[in-house]
Amino acid sequence: MTQETVISAQNLSLTFQTNDGPVHALKDVSLDVEKGDFVSFIGPSGCGKTTFLRVMADLEQQTAGTITVNGVSPAEARRARAYGYVFQAAGLYPWRTIGGNIRLPLEIMGYDKSDQAKRVKRVLELVELAGFEKKFPWQLSGGMQQRASIARALAFDADILLMDEPFGALDEIVRDHLNEQLLHLWASTQKTICFVTHSIPEAVYLSTKIVVMSPRPGRIADVIDSPLPRERPLDIRDTPEFIDIAHRVRDGLRAGHDDD
Ligand SMILES: Nc1ncnc2c1ncn2[C@@H]1O[C@H](COP(=O)(O)OP(=O)(O)OP(=O)(O)O)[C@@H](O)[C@H]1O
């Protein structure tokens, strides 16, 4: 099978100039993400996970190195609406209903009204918010708002989903369920997903590739190609294979800390 590289970073560095001096958020990061990969980025706070995602999304510019998204610059990929982005905070417009928030990118992209309605219904079911379409964000819990923001990023079917700790604020049962749903969605749509998390089990459960990062400056400490099958029931988390990968992630995180 020929692989198609969707995101390619070569010796990518990003240094923020601050009043307290330069902050080396990313240093010499090289990574290829293939079409259909589910890549998790895991590492301690401040290791540059969000910054890396923001460079992919053209929300930050690297200070050295190169990066392409779908073979073009992040700016061109953004203009081509190559990706949906789910932020840590839900970021819903308070004056729009949940349905209205999810519909917004579809309206901007010119989907017809009946297609908009179908898509809103489908993604609301996917995140278990069916029936909440007419509610306003402030009428939902924080976790439900985050699920709505995930629905919004799923609604327009971009090939790439960039997800920055989307499930961090959710309780464990809902999180497990959304993890399962996300895997189903990924398997059925063959999207490429880049996913930031602090959770080792979440990274191992979801990913085909786990990128372990270390701080100061943000570098890649380990890249683990998961040997787990793509079809994953939740109880795969009790298997020796799963536990082995989790150990390797933990070792990578620990090695990064030793450099401090
Ligand atoms: N706009 C900015 N200006 C200056 N420094 C920044 C800026 N954005 C991020 N940083 C710094 O860059 C480093 C990497 O930040 P980043 O948010 O990418 O880390 P992270 O791994 O996503 O952390 P967390 O897990 O806490 O979300 C941190 O030291 C942070 O303080």
The ligand as an ORCA input file, in Angstrom:
! r2SCAN-3c Opt
* xyz 0 1
  N       2.182     33.111     22.484
  C       3.164     32.728     23.298
  N       4.101     33.578     23.728
  C       5.115     33.198     24.528
  N       5.284     31.937     24.966
  C       4.370     31.019     24.580
  C       3.271     31.375     23.732
  N       2.526     30.243     23.508
  C       3.147     29.267     24.187
  N       4.245     29.717     24.832
  C       5.199     28.922     25.618
  O       5.670     27.857     24.814
  C       5.813     26.658     25.571
  C       4.969     25.572     24.945
  O       3.584     25.873     25.173
  P       2.398     24.911     24.696
  O       1.120     25.560     25.059
  O       2.609     24.536     23.275
  O       2.645     23.619     25.600
  P       1.716     22.349     25.832
  O       2.615     21.173     25.766
  O       0.571     22.366     24.900
  O       1.212     22.587     27.330
  P      -0.150     22.135     28.061
  O      -0.069     20.663     28.170
  O      -0.052     22.807     29.392
  O      -1.301     22.628     27.241
  C       5.420     27.021     26.997
  O       6.594     27.301     27.713
  C       4.556     28.257     26.833
  O       4.621     29.075     27.983
*
